[in-house]
């Protein structure tokens, strides 16, 4: 996966490159670009979680068609948890880096937020693998469906750590 921070840097137009030369403004420009990269990454994380949730819904239909009704309740719970987490991620706080903010979010802090979001993306990739295991399950559907909720709880915990960091209630 391409590091979005690098892509945002490479895509700076003339105006942004001029801003980097202005004393006092260059730090703002760099922080603003990092914030934008984190925002793009968070949207990707939410979109991938939405795709995983859609696949869960397809698997739920297949389980229903195959009369594996015991797995439907834990899978339904996982679908609900995924939908809720997707909304939380999509609308999460981002490290505001305004020119003269009351609380300044530095580059290193924005990079930490970006890394939190990368970890979430990795976790969602693993979740997608679990959904595919469930899709191919015949007799193990119930424990595999329960594992989805466990994985989603781990993602929620990781997301809460991110939020605690941005609100200054947790160290990196």
C-alpha positions in Angstrom: 0.0 0.0 0.0 1.2 3.5 -0.9 1.9 5.8 2.0 -0.7 8.5 1.6 1.5 11.0 3.4 4.1 10.7 0.7 1.5 11.0 -2.0 0.0 14.2 -0.5 3.6 15.6 -0.4 4.2 14.7 -4.0 0.9 16.3 -5.1 1.6 19.7 -3.6 0.9 22.4 -6.1 2.8 25.6 -6.6 0.9 27.5 -4.0 1.6 24.8 -1.3 5.3 24.7 -2.3 5.5 28.5 -1.9 3.8 28.2 1.5 6.6 25.9 2.6 9.1 28.7 2.0 7.3 31.2 4.2 8.7 31.3 7.8 6.1 30.3 10.3 3.8 29.0 7.7 5.8 26.0 6.6 5.0 24.0 9.8 1.3 24.8 9.3 1.5 23.5 5.7 3.2 20.3 6.7 0.7 19.6 9.5 -2.2 20.4 7.3 -0.9 17.9 4.6 -0.4 15.2 7.3 -3.9 15.9 8.6 -5.3 15.5 5.1 -3.4 12.2 4.6 -4.8 10.9 7.8 -8.3 11.9 6.8 -8.0 10.1 3.5 -6.7 7.0 5.2 -9.5 7.1 7.8 -12.1 7.2 4.9 -10.3 4.2 3.3 -10.5 2.3 6.7 -14.2 3.1 7.0 -14.8 2.0 3.3 -13.0 -1.3 3.8 -14.9 -1.9 7.0 -18.1 -1.2 5.0 -17.0 -3.8 2.4 -16.3 -6.4 5.1 -19.8 -5.7 6.5 -21.4 -6.1 3.1 -19.7 -9.4 2.7 -20.9 -10.4 6.2 -24.4 -9.7 5.0 -23.9 -11.9 1.9 -22.6 -14.7 4.2 -25.6 -14.3 6.5 -27.8 -14.9 3.5 -25.8 -18.0 2.5 -26.0 -19.3 6.0 -29.7 -18.9 6.0 -30.0 -20.7 2.7 -27.9 -23.6 4.1 -30.1 -23.7 7.3 -27.2 -22.8 9.6 -29.4 -20.8 11.8 -27.3 -21.1 15.0 -24.6 -18.8 13.5 -27.1 -16.1 12.5 -27.4 -14.4 15.9 -23.6 -14.0 16.4 -23.2 -13.0 12.8 -26.0 -10.4 13.1 -24.3 -9.0 16.2 -21.0 -8.7 14.3 -22.8 -6.9 11.4 -24.3 -4.4 13.8 -20.9 -3.9 15.5 -19.2 -3.4 12.1 -21.8 -0.8 11.1 -21.4 1.1 14.4 -17.6 1.0 14.2 -17.6 2.2 10.6 -19.6 5.3 11.5 -17.3 6.0 14.4 -14.2 5.8 12.2 -15.7 7.7 9.3 -16.7 10.7 11.6 -13.7 10.6 14.0 -11.8 13.5 15.2 -8.8 14.4 13.2 -5.7 16.2 14.4 -6.6 19.8 13.7 -3.5 21.8 12.8 -4.9 25.3 12.4 -2.5 28.2 11.9 -3.1 29.5 15.4 -5.0 26.8 17.3 -5.6 26.7 21.0 -4.0 23.3 21.2 -1.3 22.7 18.6 -1.1 19.2 17.1 2.5 18.6 15.9 3.7 16.6 13.0 4.9 13.7 15.2 1.4 13.5 16.8 -0.3 13.5 13.4 2.1 10.7 12.3 1.0 8.7 15.3 -2.6 9.2 14.4 -1.8 8.0 10.9 -0.1 4.9 12.3 -3.1 4.2 14.5 -5.2 4.3 11.3 -2.8 2.0 9.5 -3.1 -0.5 12.3 -6.9 -0.4 11.9 -6.6 -1.0 8.2 -4.5 -4.1 8.9 -7.0 -5.3 11.4 -9.8 -4.9 8.9 -7.8 -6.9 6.4 -7.6 -9.7 8.9 -11.4 -9.4 9.6 -12.0 -9.8 5.9 -10.1 -13.1 6.0 -12.2 -14.3 8.8 -15.4 -13.4 6.9 -14.1 -15.5 4.0 -13.4 -18.4 6.3 -17.0 -18.2 7.6 -18.2 -18.1 4.0 -16.6 -21.4 3.3 -17.5 -23.0 6.6 -19.8 -26.0 6.8 -19.8 -27.2 10.4 -17.7 -24.4 12.1 -20.0 -21.5 11.3 -21.0 -20.8 15.0 -17.5 -20.3 16.4 -16.3 -18.5 13.3 -19.2 -16.0 13.6 -18.3 -15.5 17.3 -14.7 -14.8 16.3 -15.9 -11.9 14.1 -17.3 -10.1 17.2 -14.1 -10.7 19.1 -12.1 -9.2 16.2 -14.4 -6.2 16.0 -14.0 -5.6 19.7 -10.3 -5.6 19.2 -10.7 -3.0 16.4 -13.0 -0.9 18.6 -10.4 -1.0 21.4 -7.7 0.1 18.9 -9.9 2.9 17.7 -10.6 4.0 21.3 -6.9 4.2 21.9 -6.6 6.5 18.9 -9.4 8.7 20.2 -7.8 8.8 23.7 -4.6 9.9 22.1 -6.1 12.7 20.1 -8.0 13.9 23.1 -4.8 13.8 25.2 -6.1 11.2 27.6 -3.5 8.6 26.6 0.2 8.7 25.7 1.4 7.1 22.4 
